[in-house]
Amino acid sequence: MFVSCDGSARPEFKGCTLLTPAVSVGNVGQLAADLVISTLGMTKVGYFYTDCLVPMVGNNPYWTSEENATELCTNAEVYAMPSKELVVLQIRSPFIKNKYRHFCRVFLSWVKSYGFTKVVLLSSSHAYQRNDHQLHTTSLRYLLSPAVQKTVRDLMQKLNWRELEKVAAFPEVNDDEKVLHIPGGGITKLLFTESCSEGIQMVVLLKFCSEGDNIPDALVLADYLNEWLQVTNQQSGSSAKSSKWKTPSSWKLLFGSGLPPALF
């Protein structure tokens, strides 16, 4: 599934944290991953060759000069920064129907074989499906697999973060049975559940949002990630945290070109 850029050498990922987005509402996880890759200037080390994602190809989304602007990008690419022991799998296209479970199996097998210490999944969920309690609290939530709870839970509590609440499986019929519910989260629930079964250390960082201009949501989710992992040198509690992220050059036309002057 993973193909190295040089075609032969196997990158050394043992001991690294793997960061990857879920293709979810507003593409918030993918946008946040873009911010991390662009800000850190991460190097592309390979890509995923898979039939689980819609095929796509485009120009280099992180181009900095005319020389690298024409480099091609595909639907799933891997970036690394060894000095921070951080690897990012950026996913740029939606999943093909009925391929979710197969992708999960292959992905988790790759995680095990390359020796990643933990997986951080960036995701989002429909804001309009929050319950009353969630409406009156922060729009950010986290989930921890059993394998990672001993090492991470205490820190999450010190940060005053809120774990994603389970909801009644049968509302107003049986409120005792609780289940995990992530509407609009795409592959999030399945991948998290499979990680729990496989004993993989996974942390899900999630933001409630709506479709639209989701750049502000991505900045908030990136700040949320940085508050815990400190992937950049931003100071905790700074009111200008989001301004320190470097937006990719490809975002300039994220919503098309500007309005033509002839309209006015």
Buried (B, 14 or more C-beta within 10 A) or exposed (E): BBEEBEEEEEBEBEEBBBBBBBBBBBBBBBBBBBBBBBBBEBEBBBBBEBEBBEEEEEBBBBBEEEEEEEEEBBBBBBBBBEEBBBBBBBBBBBBBEEBBEBBBEBBBEBBEEBEBBBBBBBBBBBBEBBEEEBEEEEBBBBBBBEBBEEEBBEEBEEEEBBEBBEBBEEEEEEEEEEEBBBBBBBBBBBBBBBBBEBEBBBBBBBBBBEEEEBBEBBBBBBBBBBBBBEBBEBEEEEEEBBEBBBBBBBBEEEEEEEEEEEEE
